[in-house]
Structure formats: structure tokens, C-alpha cells
């Protein structure tokens, strides 16, 4: 079997499983082009080492190493090739980066600064659009790209649901929203209707066009953050980002659950499903960002300290399956 055929079959299988797999598909295609489209059984460790050596960024090299390892393991388990010895992976680089967790007061300052930020005639977005986008990000923990790609048909204000398609891992989810967010979305839809926009994207530009990418939102947020006087207390962390609204949502939810004595063994998997995360590991890392005053409660309520596993809760599993 030629390498290009093996890549095509592997990518198709991943997409059947529900993954977009676009970046990984491009990487495998590049690998095929660089080492030549020969029989998959002829590829050796040196070929892989040469390909991985082209990536100067450590994260890219490690990510592609994992991709190729899974790709060849797939064909080994199907007896298409003999076991292949992978070259050593690049050691991970530990980073001191920590997401900025916005306080409720900072969220209010961001919202209050929007009219001043969007007052210029050259602004591509209306103040109503920026306000709705920021509140939607903070209230749902969605990714900026997911919000930018929303369509009008994805928002069910009457029943209180939002359907989010794609995302980082190509998975879709339908999440419930509260009364306050429903009112915000209803108000924005009314404003949008007055612009007589015929496009199906939820967020539109000032001239009625589609907000095609999240770049414009991020650009306006940088100015908005400055006007609101929000900066990181530690310069090593870098400037607060729009994406930090996502971990802020998670941390505030966890903190409120701890304060109310909720069972994190039950709530963390629900939070993972709501945010479109693949597993609990990504959710549990937000626990380290919660305020210090909740440390004792976190130790007592941590899923690692409970006897019963969350997967044993039939009602919880039914709830997750319905999301």
C-alpha cells in the first residue's frame, strides 16, 4: 500500500469517528510529499527523524511525533506493516504561563467600556455585537472561534439552548442557557433584525455582513481591555486575552459549587461536556486556578478523594448523553 493511500484511509477513519482532523490531515500529506509516496512498509525511523527535524517549535515537533506514532500504530495493528521504531520525542518545555481569571468587577468594567471602544466610525462592529459576544463567551465558556461561527439557527431563545458545531475536536454539542443570557440574545436578535441582514451568521458587522472570523473580535477586545484598565498583576503571564473568558467561566462555576457544597465528582464531568472538552483532565486543571480560600474544600471534594466514580452515576450519564 502506498503512503498516500494509507493517509487517505486513516484520515477518512478519523472523520467517521467525528473529528475534523484538518490540521493532522495536512501534516500527514506534507509528510507524504517530503519523504515520497512510496510503500508504507519502506518507511523507516530515519525518514521520520528527518521530517520531525524540520519543525523548530517544540510543541509542533511533539504534536507531529504523536500523530505519526498513532498513524503507524494503526497500520501495525492491522498487519499492514511491521512494528516501526519511532525516534525519541522532543522533551516538553515547561511554561510558566497562567490564564488570567477575570473577576466579576473586571467583567463589568469591560462591558461599561464597550460604548467608548466602539464609538469610532471606522469600527467594523457595533457596540451591541461586541457586548453580546463577550457576555456569551463568559456565560458559556465557549471558545472565541465557536462563538464567531454561530448561526441564527443555532440559537433557540424560546427553549433556552445553543447548538455549537465543530470546535477544536470537531465535536458538536447542544447546551442549555440561563434566563439572563436568553434575554441578552433576544435583545441582540432584535437589534440584528433591524439591520435587515439576510445572512445566517449570528454576529454581523456594522454594514450587515458576516463576522467570518474571530480576528476582529480579538482585535477590538485588546483595545477594550486597555480602556477598561485591566492588566495582569504579573508581567510574566502576559496581557489578559479574550480567550481567558473561557477559564474564567470554569473557575467561577467551580468556585460557586464549592461555596455551595456541591459534589464536584458529579459536576466536573458535566462542566467538561458543557465546555466541549474531551476528558476530565482539562476540566480539573481549572481547579488549580480557583481562589486560595477554597483550597481546603477542593481537597475534600476532589474526585480523586471520593469512593464512587462519576461514571457509576446513571442519572449523570443520561444527562451527559443528552447534551
Secondary structure, DSSP 8 states (H G I E B T S, - for coil): -BHHHHHHHHHHHHHHTT---HHHHHHHHHHHHHH-S-BGGG--HHHHHHHHTT--SHHHHHHHHHHHHHHHHHHHTTTSS----------------------HHHHHHHHHHHHHHT-STT-SS-HHHHHHHHHHHHHH---HHHHHT-BGGGEETTTTEEEE---TTS--EEEE--HHHHHHHHHHHHHHHHTT--S-BSSB-TTS-B--SSHHHHHHHHHHHHHTT---SSGGG-S--TTHHHHHHHHHHHHHHHHTT--HHHHHHHHHHHHT-SSHHHHHGGGGGS-GGGHHHHHHH-GGG-SS-GGG-HHHHHHHHH-
